[in-house]
Amino acid sequence: MSRVLPGDATPVHDLIGIGFGPSNVAMAIALSEHNAGAGRQESITAHFFEQQPSFGWHRGMLLDDATMQVSFLKDLVTLRNPTSEFSFLCYLKSKGRLIDFINHKNLFPLRVEFHDYFEWAAAQVEDMVSYGHEVVGVAPVIRDEAVEYLEVTVRSGEGLAVHRARNLVIGTGLRPRMPDGVDRGDRVWHNSELLTRVDELEAATSPSPTRFVVVGAGQSAAENVAYLHRRFPEAEVCAVFSRYGYSPADDSSFANRIFDPEAVDEYFAAPEHVKRQLIDYHGNTNYSVVDMDLIDDLYRRMYQEKVLGTERLRFLNVSRLSDLKETPDRVRATVTSLVNGEETLLDADLVVFATGYLPADPLGLLGEVADRCLRDDEGRVRVERDYRIATDPELRCGIYLQGGTEHIHGITSSLLSNTAIRVGEILDSLLDRGLKFASDEARTVVDGTGSAAR
């Protein structure tokens, strides 16, 4: 139910979501389930805006044999509400694969299957999202020297429109990270675009591609190496990284407790030096590490080729890519040994950088509202335990972050592992704060659907 303030004809939503990836899909589901059991006055009005034309999550890395790194039980809802109709198990039942999945005896579904689950879940709350709508600005609306609500400017094919909200939840995901001085081009890619462009490369390259270079030492890098080696059986694939080899991910039972919901409480309460220690200790559960099965598979391929004398899989370890020159039909990569400085020149059809991601700037869209957000001594945005940005007292609106809060909440800040719990905590915060605001002033109900114009 959208509400208006006395003397103001513009509806004000309780919540506007920026972005509609898995985190904000989970947020929409939590709101939908809450509203289904709440009265009209206790329901929360919300709408989400997503610039993509439809739901999509790392489409460029949906390799046909890649699996998830988290258990299917860490889906969008189960840890928050095990009886939810939006669970991965309910998805399997709807697809007629529940028994087959059980017989598979596997906690880790194919990534392409989990993406289909996300699409299935997003479709069930599609009345709460406008696709093809990009949020381009946020401005404060001030009354009696306080920011009473926020105006969100959205651009679509129909032009610009302004929507109002008492709260925002920002879930704009991650941004591909390239090394300093390296720009993406026709033959220099980030791994996030692999599948969306590799068909075009194959069609445009005659004869077939003969060499690929993959830079990086994490899971995505290893997956790219394996995929290109399989997809192009006549081409050489060169993996470049500064280590002796890929490092295995620590997914042991005790180490995995870093992903537990209780670990967020402990991390949030810990002194700064302990936070740094925890990230250093347990970075190998998530960062620049590779599943052991994939490491074994790549080593087996390399050894088999040595035995057969048909070496196509090369590992340039303890090395770095020191120079890159792109031409219309090739790219020359210079790889320098970290041991003796020896240089190796590689003329390749493609260089893929699997160099990770960076969180989007959480304040980038907020304009002058960002000036009211508080920062810590290191210039990082301050975030409360409920994922709400700490602000000056005059900003009465809540601005919640889904991602970009690792320095406050720990390693699960932007991971699926804690998504269901996180959105539940944001929902609780909205209810606690919303009930207070609702009692401060009368708000007239103008629409009971909870949806904005699409």
N, C-alpha and C positions, 0 to 999 in steps of 0.2 A: 504494500500500500504506500504510494507516494503521498507525501504530506506537504502542505504549504504553511508558511508562517503567516500570522495575521497581517493583512495588508499587502501580501506578496503572492502573485498568481502563479509563480513558477514552481513546479513540483520539486521537492528536495528528497533525494533518495537517502536511505540510511547508509548505503555503501555503494561505491563505484569501484570496480576492479579494473586495473590496467594490465592487459595481457590475459591470455586464456590458455596457458600451458597446463601441464598436469597439476601444479600447485593451486592455481585458481579454479581449475575444474573441480578439484577436491573441495575448495572453498564454496563453490556454488552448490555442490552436493550437500555439504554440511548445512548450508542455509536452507536448502530445499527440505531436508529432513527435519530441521528445526521448525520451519513454517508449517509443515504438515501436521505437527502436533501442537501448534500454538494457536491462540485466539488471534483475531484480527489486530487487536491492539498490541499484542506481543510479537507479531511477526516482523521480520526485517526485510525491508525493500532493498533490492540490490540489482545492479546490472553491470555487465562486463563488456569491455571493448577490446577487440583483437584485430591487429592490422593484417594478419594473414587472411586469405579468402576462406579458409576452412581450418579445422584443427590440424596441427602438424607438430611433431616432436622429433627433432634430430632425424628428419627424413633422409638426409644424405648419408646416414650411417646405419640404415636398416638393412644390414647385410643378411643374406638369407640364412646363414648358419650362426649368427651372433646371438648369444644368450644374455639375459639380464644378469647383473652382478648382485641383485638383492632377491630375497625370497618373494614368491608370489603373495605371501601373506602381508607383505609391506606394500599393499596396493593403495588405492586412494581412500579407503574407508576402514578396513578391518581393525586396525589397532585402535581406532576411535569408536567404532560401532561394529562389533563382529556380526550383528544380525542384519546389516545393511543389504539392501537389494542392489547396491551398486558395486558389490565385491567382484573380484576376479573369478571366484567360484560361480557366482550367479551369471557372469558373462559366459563362462564355459558351458553352463547348463543351457543358456539361451542358444549357444552355437552347436549343441549336441555333442560336445567333446569332453564332458566332465569325466565320464568313465575312462575314456582313452587317456586323459591327463593323469588320472589316479594310477592307471596301470603303467604309465611312463616312469613313475617313481622318481620324480625330479622336482626340486624346489625352484628351479630357475628356468622360466619359460623362454622361448625364443623372443628376441627383442621385437621382431616384426609382429609377433602375436600380442605382446604387451602393448604395442602401439595401437593395434586393432581394439584392444580392451579400452584404452584411453578414448579412442574415437567413439566406441559404443557408449561409454559413460558420458562423454561430452554431448552426444546426441540427445540424451535423456534430459538434459538441462539446457537445451539450445534456446529456449524462450528467455533465458537470462543473459544471452550474449549476442552482440552484434559483430559479425565478422566483416572484414574489409573496412574497419573503422580504426583509425590511428589517433591516439591521444597526442595532441601537439602542445598542450599547455594547461597549466593549472593556475588559477588566480584566487586570492582571498576575497571574501565578501565580509565587510566589517560593519558591525553594529555596536554602538556604545563602546568603541575602542577595542572590541574583541572580534576575532575571526569566528563568525557564527557558522559559516559553511564555506565550501569551496566550489568554484566554478571550473568545470572541466571542459575544455574545448576539444572537440573531436572532428577529424577530417575524414570524409568518405567520398565516394563518387558523386554524391549529391551536394557536396560543399562542406562548409563548416557548420557545426551545431554546438550549442552550449548546454551542459547538463550540470545539475547541482547535487552536492552530496555532503553529508555530515562526516563521512569517513571515506578514506581510500585504502585499498589494499593493492600494493604494487608487486606484480609478479611477471616482470618482463624478461626473466631468464638470463642467460649468459651470452657473452659476445666472444666470437673466435679471437684467439690471441696469436698474433704473428710476431716473429722476432723483430727487434728494432731494425729499421732500415729495409725491411722486406715488405713489399706490397704484393697483394694477390693480382694475378693476371691470367691470360689465356692458358698458360702452361705452368703457373705457380698457384697452387690451391692450398686451402685449409681443408683438413680432412672432413669437416662438416659438410662440404659440398661434393664429396666423392661420387656418390651414386647419381646425383642430379646432373653431373657433367661428364661422367666417364663414357656414356654412350655417344655423346657428341664428339668426344676426342677420338673414339674408335672409328667413327664414320668419317671424320675429317683427316685421319692419318692414313696415308698410303705410301708404302706398304704398311702393314700392321706395326703398332708400337714395338720398339725393341728394348727400351730401358726405362725403368721408373726409379726414382729416388724418394725414399720416405724418411723424413726427419722426425725423430722422437723416440721415447723409450717407454711410453705407457701403453695401456690397453688398446686405445684407438690406433696407435702406431702399429702395434703387432697385428691387429685385425686388418689394417690396410695392407700390410706386407703380405699376409696370408691370402687376402682376397685378390690382389693384383697378380700374385704368383699363380693362383688358380685360374683366374679369368683370362690371362694372356699367357698361354702355355709356351710360347716361343720367346717371350721377353725376359730380360734380366731384371731382377728386383733388388735394389741396393738399400739396405737399412743403415742409417747413420745415427749414432748416439754416442754419448761421452762415457758410457759405462763399458764393462767387459761383456755384459749381456743383459737381457731383460731381467728385472727383479720380480720375484713372485709376490703377489698380493697376500697379505696376512689376513686370512679369513677364518682363523681359529676361533673357537667359541669364546675364550676369554677376551681376546682382542676385539671381537665384534661387540662387546659391551659398550664400546665408545659410541655406538649408534643407538643405544637404548634411550628412551625418553628421559629416564632419570639422569643420564649423563649430561643432558642439557642443563638441568638444575645445578649439578655440581660444577660444570664449566662456568656457568653464569656467575656463581658465587665465588669462584676461585680467584686468588690474586693474579695479577697480570703475568708474573714470572711463571706461575704454575700453568696458566693457559698456554704460554709458549712451549713449556715442557710437554704438555699433553699433545699438542700438534706435532712436535718433533718426534715424540715417542710413537705416535699412531698414524703418522702420515702415510706409512706403508700399508694401511688398510684401504687407501683410496687414491693416492697421488703417485703418478709415474710408476705404476706397478701393473703386472699382467697376470691373468689367471694361469695357474700352473699347467693346466691341460693344453692351453695354447702355446706356452713356452715349449712344452714337450713336442707338440706337433711340428712347430717350426724347426726345432733342432733335428727331429727325425727326417724332415724333408731335406735339410741341408746335408745331413750325413748320407742319406740315400743318393743324393746327386753326386757327392764326392766318390762314392763307391762306383757309380755308373759312369763317371766322367762327363757328366752333363750339368755342370754347375751354373744354375740360373739364380740361385738365392745367395746373395753376398751380404755379409755383415761387416761394416766398417766401424768397428768399435773403438773406444777411447779416442774418438775423433769428433770434429765439429765441422759444420758447413760454414766455410769462411767467405765464400763469394758466390754470386749468382748473376748470370747474364742471360736474359731472355731474348730470343729472336722469334720471328713469326712461326717458324716450324720446329725449333728446338730450344732447349735451355741448357746452358753449361753450368754445372755445379763444381765448385772447388771444395774438396774435403781435405782438412788439415789434421794430421795426427797430433794428438795432445802429448805424445811421448817424445817424438823427435822432430816435429814440425814438417815432416814430409807431406807434400801435396799430391793429391790424386784428382785428376780432371775427369769428370763424368759428363758426357754429352747425352742428354736424356730427352725423352718425349714429354716428361712430366715430373715435377717435384711437388710432393705432398708434405705439408707441414702439419704433423699431429702434435701441436705444441700447446694444446689445452685451451682454456677459456678464462675469461675474466667476467666478474659480475658487472651488470650494467650499473651506471651511476644512479643510485637510488634517488638522488635529488635533482637529476638532470632535467626532469619535466616540471619541477615545482616552481620555477621562476622566483618571484619575490617571497613565496612561501618558504623557500629553502632558507632564507635569512632568519627565519624563526625556529629552525631546527638546530639543536645543540650538537656540538662536537666535543670529542675528548682531547686530551693533550697532544695526541698524535694527528689530529685533524680528521679522525674518523667519525662518522655519524654515530651519535649515541642512541642506543636502542634499549627499551625496557624489556623485561622478561617476557611480556606478552607480545613481543615483536612490534611494538608501537614505538615510533621515533619519539625521543624526548624533545620537547619543544618548550618555548617560553609560555607562560601561563595564559597569555592572551589568545593563543591558538587553541580553541576548544575542540577542534576536529581531530580525529585520530587518523594517523597515517601509518599503516602497517606494511611491513616488508616481508616478502616471501623470497628470501635469498639475499646475499650481500651482508649477512650478519655473522659471518664465521668468527670474527673477533669478539663477539659477545656470546653467541650460542654454540660455538664449536663446529665440528666438522660436518654436522648434518644440516647446516644452514640452508643449503640449496639441494640437498639430496632427497631421493624418494623415501629413504629409510624412515624419516620422521614426518613426512608430509601429512599423514592422517591426523597424527597427534597435534601438529602445529596448527592446522586449520581449526581444530577443536578448541585450542587455547585462544586463538584469535576470535572465534565465535563467542566464547565465554567473556572475553574482554569487551566485545561489542555490546553484549547483553548487559553487563555490569554498568558500562558507561552510558548506554542508550536509555536504560530505565531511569537513570538520574536526569538525563536531559529531557526525557518525556515528562517528568514530573515538574520541571522548571517552567514549562510553558505549554499551552494548549496547541495541538496541531490538528488540522482538519484533514480527514481522509478524503482524497479525491480519486483514488484508483486502487482497487484491491488486488491487482494482478502481480505487482512487483516487477513489471517489465517496462523498459523504456521504448521509445519509438525506434524502430530498426531501420 
